[in-house]
Amino acid sequence: MQKVTDNVVDFKPEWEMQWIRCKPYIEEALRYQDSYTIDHVEDKISNGLFHLWAGKESALVTEFVIFPKHKVLNLLFCGGDYNELVEMLPSIEAFARAAECKRLYGGGRKGWSRKLKAFRL
């Protein structure tokens, strides 16, 4: 049975197809860090530790991080069409709330700070 929660794909054959299509977006994002390879990301998605959010022309990868006092959804990597990524945020926020996350975390290269000024509280 296929289970899709907004843009998160949980059915392996569908996930594999989406990953093949979206992998270049994430590979580009990985160029700016030194903690993961594309194989690490693929392995963690396939094992359910990372979540793949597949857009038409973009992709985002998230993970849950559990702290002693709360759980957060960490926005790890994203790439592709910026406007589409922004459009994906309400689904990601709803996913985080449903999973009882208290916060969204994310980081990135310096260029993202200019783009994300509208999201600062």
C-alpha positions as CSV (number, residue, x, y, z in Angstrom):
1,M,0.0,0.0,0.0
2,Q,1.3,3.4,-0.9
3,K,1.3,6.0,1.9
4,V,2.0,9.6,1.0
5,T,2.0,12.4,3.6
6,D,1.9,15.7,1.6
7,N,5.2,15.6,-0.3
8,V,6.9,12.9,1.8
9,V,7.1,9.6,0.0
10,D,7.0,6.5,2.2
11,F,6.5,3.8,-0.5
12,K,9.9,2.4,-1.5
13,P,9.4,2.0,-5.3
14,E,7.9,5.4,-5.5
15,W,10.6,6.8,-3.2
16,E,13.3,5.3,-5.5
17,M,11.8,7.0,-8.6
18,Q,11.6,10.3,-6.8
19,W,15.1,10.0,-5.4
20,I,16.6,9.3,-8.9
21,R,14.8,12.5,-10.2
22,C,15.6,14.7,-7.2
23,K,19.1,13.4,-6.4
24,P,20.9,16.2,-8.5
25,Y,19.2,18.9,-6.4
26,I,20.6,17.4,-3.2
27,E,24.0,16.7,-4.7
28,E,24.3,20.4,-5.4
29,A,23.5,21.3,-1.8
30,L,26.0,18.8,-0.5
31,R,28.8,20.7,-2.2
32,Y,28.6,23.3,0.6
33,Q,29.2,21.0,3.5
34,D,31.6,18.2,4.6
35,S,29.5,16.0,6.9
36,Y,27.6,13.8,4.4
37,T,28.0,12.2,1.0
38,I,25.2,11.6,-1.4
39,D,25.4,7.9,-0.5
40,H,25.0,8.7,3.2
41,V,21.9,10.7,2.5
42,E,20.4,8.0,0.3
43,D,21.1,5.4,2.9
44,K,19.4,7.4,5.7
45,I,16.4,8.1,3.5
46,S,16.1,4.5,2.6
47,N,16.2,3.5,6.3
48,G,13.6,6.1,7.3
49,L,16.0,8.3,9.2
50,F,15.8,11.2,6.7
51,H,12.7,12.4,4.9
52,L,12.7,13.2,1.2
53,W,10.4,16.1,0.1
54,A,10.1,15.9,-3.6
55,G,8.9,18.8,-5.6
56,K,8.6,19.1,-9.4
57,E,11.8,21.1,-9.7
58,S,13.3,20.9,-6.2
59,A,13.9,18.7,-3.3
60,L,14.4,19.0,0.5
61,V,15.7,16.5,3.1
62,T,14.7,16.6,6.7
63,E,15.4,14.7,9.9
64,F,14.0,14.5,13.4
65,V,16.3,15.5,16.2
66,I,15.3,14.5,19.7
67,F,16.6,16.6,22.6
68,P,15.9,15.9,26.3
69,K,13.1,18.5,26.4
70,H,11.7,18.4,22.9
71,K,11.8,17.1,19.3
72,V,12.6,19.3,16.3
73,L,12.5,18.9,12.6
74,N,15.8,19.7,11.1
75,L,15.9,21.0,7.4
76,L,19.1,19.5,6.3
77,F,19.5,20.0,2.5
78,C,17.5,21.6,-0.2
79,G,18.0,22.5,-3.8
80,G,16.2,23.4,-7.0
81,D,13.6,26.1,-7.5
82,Y,13.5,28.5,-4.5
83,N,9.9,29.5,-5.0
84,E,8.8,25.8,-5.0
85,L,10.8,25.2,-1.8
86,V,9.0,28.1,-0.2
87,E,5.7,26.6,-1.3
88,M,6.6,23.3,0.4
89,L,7.1,24.9,3.8
90,P,3.5,24.8,4.9
91,S,3.4,21.0,4.3
92,I,6.7,20.6,6.2
93,E,5.4,22.7,9.1
94,A,2.2,20.6,9.2
95,F,4.3,17.4,9.2
96,A,6.4,18.7,12.0
97,R,3.3,19.7,14.1
98,A,1.8,16.3,13.5
99,A,5.0,14.7,14.7
100,E,4.8,16.9,17.9
101,C,8.0,18.9,17.0
102,K,8.4,22.1,18.9
103,R,10.7,23.8,16.4
104,L,12.1,23.7,12.8
105,Y,15.8,24.0,12.5
106,G,17.9,24.7,9.5
107,G,21.2,26.0,8.4
108,G,23.0,26.7,5.2
109,R,25.4,28.8,3.3
110,K,25.5,32.6,3.7
111,G,23.4,33.2,0.6
112,W,20.3,31.7,2.3
113,S,20.2,34.3,5.0
114,R,19.3,37.0,2.3
115,K,16.5,34.8,0.9
116,L,15.1,33.8,4.3
117,K,14.7,37.3,5.9
118,A,11.0,37.1,5.5
119,F,10.9,34.0,7.7
120,R,12.7,35.5,10.7
121,L,10.7,36.2,13.8
